[in-house]
Amino acid sequence: MGQSSSTHAPSSPPPPRSTQRHHHHHRSLSLSSSFSTRSDIFSFMHSKKEPSFEFPDAVTTTIDYTSEIPDECLAIVFQFLNSGERKRCSLVSRRWLLVEGQSRHRLALNAQSDLISVIPAIFSRFDSVTKLALRCDRRSVSINDEGLILISLRCPNLTRLKLRGCREITDVGMAGLAKNCKSLKKFSCGSCMFGARGINALLDSCSSLEELSVKRLRGINDAAAESIGAGAAASSLKTICLKELYNGQFFGPLISGAKKLKTLKLLRCLGDWDRLLEMIVNSENCLVEVHLERLQVSDVGLSSLSNCSKLETLHIVKTPECTNTGLIAVAENCKYLRKLHIDGWRTNRIGNEGLIAIAKHSANLQELVLIGINPNSVSLEAIATNCQKLERLALCGSETIADGEISCIASKCVALKKLCIKGCPVSDEGLEAFAWGCPNLVKIKVKKCKNVTCEVGDWLRARRGSLVVNLDVCEVEAEVVDASTSDGGGVQEDVVEFPPIVNHVADGEAPDPSTTTGSSSSAANGRRPSTFKTWFSFFGGKGGKGFAPCAFRR
């Protein structure tokens, strides 16, 4: 200790205690300002130079540069962010939390029973919600009438509502919703337990309702249930979609009473629909789009659609009782038909005769999808010759479409932009015709055609650099191997896929890369995608959205 103290100069008397605190305070400030990073501190500790300390007169305060931005502009910025980014922004400050909550118009909630306790807090923060989705899984208890009514009181300006699996909601809750949310424009429900009274209460109160979608509504399974009328929504309803209903005929008065109805979708509903279609379709209707899928409907019901003179889109999917007779009636009277999808389910009841009638009368046809249909060169040549506006064509699961028919398409479909061939006896020779034919062709996709090889794809790409060629030759071989060891049997249903083209993305959205690889990865893993999802993802769209409705919408 004596040697240590002898090496230093004599120390000056210690300063007063207040002065020590003052110097210590300025020393900490200067250190924090001089060494802003860990690397600076490390270099200082090992440096031989004397540090220079700065002593600011006052502590600098943090400046919020966003304080000058009006709340309205900040809300617009938040609209460009996804949900996760908005959540993180709400943690920045109390002001950002308030603005983010007030500018959020869409909200999706897990609608379990315990949601009711936090409904006031949620909608105090998000007080501008106009589009709401309430979902509950099958293993949980959903919110009840009290919760739905409380939400409707908190969201009087609600314009869109989606209910999924809310099995505790009854007609009482729907009546309360209809009373408090009269500005609803779109309503969708699935796997719910309320019945016809709940739907009627909605239709009687919501005079601005434009879209109604009902799926697996358990409350109208009783044969004694009351019918569903258009009510106050008769003059506003434009779209009706009924899916997997046991007594869908109860919606007959609603469909016939909707004066401005443009889109009607009847999908996998039980019962005889011939008489109902005859009743709801008259010469004064405004129907533009009709989807019939897995229905008990015959030529009687299909022929009644011929009264829809403004019809532009028609889907006839797996309706085995429909034949050429009904299709001819539609072709002769619906002159504005632009999109036609037919899944014949390999029944051979729709064929050359009906397709020739389409070719003769549907000069405006732009999109044609044929699945499980066996046309020959006569009908295909008639379509290629007369339908000069045809831009999108899909041929799937046909035993008669071979190289000759493909060559005919290549030589005469001048406007064709997209072509999909699946499960047809086509070879490299037929595809070679597209090296010169179809000058506007942008994309061609070939799946599960055993006689097509990779070489023709490379050759076409070399001949036409701008043409996108998608072949799954390797995938077909892998599926054959997997099928031999697979536990599941059965016949693979004819499905089609058509990923979107960059130059023709619908609604200005960027193409999703997952749509181009999803089917191939599914095939490579030996999984069979569901017929509905895969078929309706044919022409692109996200995750299985519509075959034509999504990717071809302009």
ZAMARGU-4260 file (C-alpha; in steps of 0.2 Angstrom, whole numbers, plus 5000, padded with zeros to 4 digits):
<rodrens>
0) 5000/5000/5000 | 5015/5012/5004 | 5023/5009/4987 | 5006/5012/4978 | 5003/5028/4987
5) 5021/5035/4984 | 5019/5034/4965 | 5005/5046/4964 | 5004/5065/4966 | 4997/5071/4982
10) 4978/5072/4981 | 4968/5088/4983 | 4955/5090/4996 | 4939/5081/4992 | 4926/5093/4985
15) 4909/5095/4993 | 4896/5081/4992 | 4885/5091/4981 | 4899/5095/4969 | 4903/5076/4968
20) 4885/5072/4963 | 4886/5086/4950 | 4902/5080/4942 | 4896/5062/4943 | 4880/5067/4934
25) 4890/5076/4920 | 4902/5062/4918 | 4888/5049/4916 | 4880/5060/4903 | 4896/5063/4893
30) 4900/5044/4893 | 4883/5040/4887 | 4884/5053/4873 | 4903/5049/4868 | 4901/5030/4868
35) 4885/5026/4859 | 4890/5008/4854 | 4898/4993/4863 | 4912/4994/4850 | 4916/5012/4855
40) 4917/5008/4874 | 4928/4993/4870 | 4940/5003/4860 | 4941/5016/4874 | 4945/5004/4887
45) 4960/4997/4877 | 4966/5014/4871 | 4981/5024/4878 | 4974/5041/4873 | 4966/5052/4886
50) 4947/5053/4882 | 4939/5070/4879 | 4923/5073/4889 | 4909/5084/4884 | 4898/5092/4897
55) 4881/5097/4889 | 4871/5110/4898 | 4855/5100/4898 | 4848/5083/4894 | 4842/5081/4876
60) 4824/5075/4875 | 4817/5063/4862 | 4808/5071/4848 | 4793/5062/4840 | 4794/5066/4822
65) 4777/5058/4818 | 4768/5071/4829 | 4766/5083/4815 | 4757/5069/4804 | 4738/5071/4805
70) 4729/5056/4812 | 4720/5054/4795 | 4737/5052/4786 | 4744/5040/4799 | 4728/5029/4796
75) 4731/5029/4778 | 4749/5023/4781 | 4742/5009/4792 | 4731/5003/4778 | 4746/4997/4768
80) 4752/4986/4782 | 4747/4968/4786 | 4739/4963/4802 | 4755/4958/4811 | 4763/4975/4806
85) 4748/4984/4812 | 4749/4975/4829 | 4767/4980/4831 | 4763/4998/4827 | 4750/4999/4840
90) 4763/4996/4853 | 4773/5012/4848 | 4763/5025/4858 | 4746/5028/4864 | 4742/5039/4849
95) 4747/5025/4837 | 4736/5013/4847 | 4721/5024/4846 | 4723/5028/4827 | 4727/5010/4823
100) 4711/5004/4832 | 4700/5018/4824 | 4706/5014/4807 | 4704/4996/4807 | 4688/4991/4797
105) 4691/4972/4796 | 4691/4960/4811 | 4691/4941/4813 | 4688/4934/4830 | 4688/4917/4838
110) 4670/4916/4842 | 4671/4904/4858 | 4659/4907/4872 | 4672/4916/4883 | 4673/4930/4870
115) 4658/4938/4877 | 4667/4945/4892 | 4679/4955/4881 | 4667/4961/4868 | 4666/4978/4876
120) 4685/4980/4877 | 4688/4974/4859 | 4675/4985/4851 | 4679/5000/4862 | 4696/5000/4853
125) 4690/4994/4836 | 4675/5006/4835 | 4675/5007/4816 | 4673/4989/4811 | 4662/4987/4796
130) 4668/4969/4791 | 4667/4955/4804 | 4670/4937/4804 | 4666/4926/4819 | 4672/4908/4818
135) 4672/4894/4830 | 4679/4876/4828 | 4668/4861/4831 | 4676/4856/4847 | 4672/4872/4856
140) 4656/4881/4862 | 4652/4896/4852 | 4645/4913/4857 | 4627/4913/4860 | 4613/4926/4856
145) 4618/4937/4870 | 4635/4939/4862 | 4629/4942/4845 | 4617/4955/4850 | 4630/4964/4860
150) 4642/4964/4845 | 4628/4971/4834 | 4625/4985/4847 | 4644/4989/4846 | 4644/4988/4827
155) 4629/4998/4820 | 4638/5001/4804 | 4642/4983/4800 | 4641/4980/4781 | 4648/4962/4780
160) 4646/4948/4792 | 4652/4930/4791 | 4647/4917/4804 | 4656/4900/4804 | 4652/4886/4817
165) 4642/4898/4828 | 4630/4884/4834 | 4623/4892/4849 | 4616/4907/4840 | 4597/4905/4837
170) 4583/4914/4828 | 4583/4926/4843 | 4601/4932/4840 | 4598/4934/4822 | 4583/4945/4825
175) 4593/4956/4837 | 4607/4957/4824 | 4594/4962/4810 | 4587/4975/4821 | 4603/4983/4825
180) 4613/4981/4809 | 4602/4987/4795 | 4616/4992/4784 | 4622/4974/4781 | 4626/4971/4762
185) 4634/4954/4763 | 4630/4940/4775 | 4637/4923/4775 | 4634/4908/4787 | 4640/4890/4788
190) 4637/4876/4800 | 4625/4886/4811 | 4609/4880/4820 | 4597/4895/4817 | 4583/4892/4805
195) 4571/4901/4793 | 4565/4913/4805 | 4582/4920/4808 | 4585/4922/4789 | 4568/4930/4787
200) 4572/4942/4801 | 4588/4947/4792 | 4579/4949/4775 | 4565/4959/4782 | 4576/4972/4791
205) 4591/4974/4780 | 4585/4983/4764 | 4603/4985/4757 | 4608/4967/4758 | 4616/4962/4741
210) 4624/4945/4744 | 4618/4930/4754 | 4628/4914/4756 | 4621/4899/4766 | 4630/4883/4769
215) 4625/4868/4780 | 4611/4878/4789 | 4605/4865/4801 | 4589/4874/4807 | 4579/4872/4791
220) 4581/4853/4791 | 4563/4851/4798 | 4550/4849/4784 | 4538/4860/4793 | 4550/4875/4793
225) 4543/4891/4785 | 4548/4896/4768 | 4560/4910/4766 | 4555/4926/4756 | 4564/4941/4749
230) 4557/4953/4762 | 4564/4971/4761 | 4579/4964/4752 | 4569/4960/4736 | 4575/4975/4727
235) 4594/4975/4732 | 4599/4956/4733 | 4611/4952/4718 | 4619/4936/4723 | 4612/4920/4732
240) 4623/4905/4735 | 4616/4889/4743 | 4628/4875/4748 | 4625/4858/4755 | 4607/4861/4761
245) 4595/4847/4765 | 4579/4858/4762 | 4586/4871/4750 | 4569/4872/4741 | 4563/4883/4756
250) 4573/4897/4748 | 4562/4896/4732 | 4552/4911/4736 | 4567/4921/4740 | 4575/4917/4723
255) 4560/4921/4713 | 4556/4937/4723 | 4574/4944/4721 | 4570/4956/4707 | 4588/4961/4703
260) 4596/4944/4706 | 4611/4942/4695 | 4621/4927/4702 | 4613/4910/4708 | 4624/4896/4714
265) 4616/4880/4719 | 4630/4868/4725 | 4627/4850/4732 | 4609/4853/4739 | 4597/4839/4741
270) 4580/4838/4733 | 4572/4840/4716 | 4577/4856/4708 | 4568/4855/4691 | 4551/4863/4697
275) 4560/4876/4708 | 4570/4882/4693 | 4555/4883/4682 | 4546/4893/4696 | 4561/4905/4699
280) 4566/4908/4681 | 4555/4919/4670 | 4557/4930/4655 | 4560/4946/4666 | 4574/4939/4677
285) 4591/4947/4677 | 4602/4932/4680 | 4619/4933/4672 | 4628/4919/4681 | 4622/4902/4686
290) 4631/4887/4695 | 4623/4870/4696 | 4634/4857/4705 | 4629/4840/4710 | 4610/4843/4710
295) 4595/4833/4705 | 4591/4843/4690 | 4587/4837/4672 | 4584/4844/4655 | 4568/4852/4662
300) 4577/4863/4674 | 4591/4866/4662 | 4580/4871/4648 | 4571/4883/4660 | 4587/4893/4660
305) 4585/4897/4642 | 4573/4911/4648 | 4588/4919/4655 | 4592/4929/4639 | 4606/4939/4648
310) 4615/4924/4654 | 4634/4925/4652 | 4641/4911/4664 | 4635/4894/4666 | 4642/4879/4676
315) 4635/4862/4674 | 4645/4851/4686 | 4641/4833/4689 | 4622/4834/4685 | 4620/4816/4677
320) 4602/4819/4671 | 4607/4834/4660 | 4609/4830/4642 | 4612/4838/4625 | 4593/4843/4624
325) 4595/4855/4639 | 4611/4862/4633 | 4605/4865/4615 | 4590/4875/4623 | 4602/4886/4632
330) 4613/4888/4617 | 4599/4894/4606 | 4592/4907/4618 | 4607/4913/4628 | 4616/4923/4615
335) 4628/4932/4627 | 4636/4916/4634 | 4654/4920/4638 | 4659/4906/4650 | 4654/4888/4650
340) 4660/4874/4662 | 4653/4856/4659 | 4658/4841/4670 | 4649/4827/4662 | 4655/4815/4675
345) 4659/4802/4661 | 4641/4799/4658 | 4642/4803/4640 | 4625/4812/4640 | 4632/4828/4634
350) 4643/4827/4618 | 4645/4832/4600 | 4627/4838/4597 | 4626/4850/4612 | 4644/4857/4608
355) 4640/4860/4590 | 4625/4870/4596 | 4636/4880/4607 | 4648/4883/4593 | 4634/4888/4582
360) 4625/4901/4593 | 4638/4906/4606 | 4649/4918/4596 | 4654/4928/4611 | 4661/4912/4620
365) 4678/4916/4629 | 4680/4902/4641 | 4676/4884/4639 | 4680/4870/4651 | 4675/4852/4646
370) 4678/4838/4659 | 4673/4820/4657 | 4666/4824/4640 | 4671/4815/4624 | 4669/4826/4609
375) 4677/4822/4592 | 4685/4833/4579 | 4669/4838/4571 | 4662/4848/4587 | 4680/4854/4592
380) 4682/4861/4574 | 4665/4869/4575 | 4670/4878/4591 | 4687/4883/4585 | 4680/4890/4569
385) 4665/4899/4575 | 4670/4904/4593 | 4683/4917/4587 | 4684/4925/4604 | 4689/4909/4614
390) 4703/4914/4625 | 4704/4900/4638 | 4701/4881/4635 | 4702/4866/4646 | 4700/4848/4640
395) 4701/4835/4654 | 4698/4817/4656 | 4692/4814/4638 | 4696/4798/4628 | 4693/4805/4611
400) 4704/4821/4611 | 4720/4815/4603 | 4733/4823/4591 | 4721/4827/4577 | 4709/4837/4588
405) 4724/4846/4596 | 4731/4851/4579 | 4714/4857/4574 | 4713/4869/4590 | 4731/4875/4586
410) 4727/4880/4568 | 4710/4888/4571 | 4709/4895/4589 | 4717/4912/4584 | 4713/4921/4600
415) 4717/4907/4612 | 4728/4912/4627 | 4728/4898/4639 | 4726/4880/4636 | 4725/4865/4648
420) 4725/4847/4643 | 4724/4833/4656 | 4721/4815/4655 | 4719/4814/4636 | 4728/4803/4624
425) 4739/4817/4617 | 4757/4814/4612 | 4772/4825/4607 | 4766/4826/4589 | 4750/4835/4594
430) 4758/4848/4605 | 4771/4852/4591 | 4757/4861/4582 | 4758/4875/4595 | 4775/4880/4588
435) 4766/4889/4574 | 4748/4889/4579 | 4738/4900/4591 | 4748/4916/4589 | 4741/4923/4605
440) 4745/4908/4616 | 4753/4913/4633 | 4752/4897/4643 | 4750/4879/4640 | 4748/4866/4654
445) 4748/4847/4651 | 4745/4835/4665 | 4744/4816/4666 | 4745/4813/4647 | 4756/4797/4646
450) 4762/4800/4628 | 4769/4817/4632 | 4788/4819/4636 | 4799/4832/4643 | 4807/4835/4626
455) 4792/4843/4618 | 4792/4855/4632 | 4810/4861/4629 | 4807/4861/4610 | 4792/4872/4612
460) 4801/4884/4624 | 4815/4885/4611 | 4803/4889/4597 | 4792/4901/4606 | 4802/4910/4620
465) 4787/4919/4627 | 4777/4904/4629 | 4775/4896/4646 | 4775/4877/4645 | 4771/4867/4661
470) 4772/4848/4660 | 4771/4836/4674 | 4779/4821/4665 | 4790/4817/4680 | 4775/4819/4692
475) 4765/4807/4682 | 4779/4793/4684 | 4780/4797/4703 | 4761/4795/4705 | 4761/4778/4696
480) 4774/4772/4708 | 4765/4779/4723 | 4748/4772/4717 | 4755/4754/4718 | 4760/4755/4736
485) 4745/4767/4742 | 4733/4760/4754 | 4719/4770/4747 | 4710/4764/4732 | 4697/4772/4720
490) 4697/4781/4704 | 4705/4798/4703 | 4692/4811/4698 | 4695/4822/4684 | 4702/4839/4690
495) 4711/4853/4682 | 4723/4867/4686 | 4728/4883/4678 | 4740/4894/4687 | 4739/4912/4684
500) 4749/4921/4671 | 4759/4936/4677 | 4753/4947/4662 | 4735/4943/4666 | 4733/4943/4685
505) 4716/4947/4691 | 4711/4962/4701 | 4729/4969/4701 | 4735/4956/4713 | 4753/4949/4712
510) 4753/4931/4707 | 4755/4919/4722 | 4770/4907/4719 | 4761/4894/4730 | 4748/4891/4716
515) 4760/4885/4704 | 4768/4872/4715 | 4754/4866/4727 | 4747/4853/4715 | 4764/4846/4711
520) 4770/4844/4729 | 4753/4836/4733 | 4755/4824/4719 | 4773/4821/4723 | 4768/4816/4741
525) 4755/4804/4735 | 4741/4814/4742 | 4725/4816/4732 | 4718/4834/4733 | 4700/4836/4735
530) 4690/4837/4719 | 4681/4853/4723 | 4697/4862/4729 | 4708/4856/4715 | 4696/4858/4701
535) 4691/4876/4706 | 4710/4881/4707 | 4712/4876/4689 | 4714/4893/4681 | 4724/4900/4696
540) 4720/4910/4711 | 4725/4908/4729 | 4724/4892/4738 | 4710/4884/4727 | 4699/4899/4723
545) 4689/4898/4707 | 4694/4889/4691 | 4688/4904/4681 | 4680/4916/4693 | 4696/4922/4701
550) 4710/4922/4688 | 4700/4926/4673 | 4690/4941/4681 | 4696/4957/4672
</rodrens>
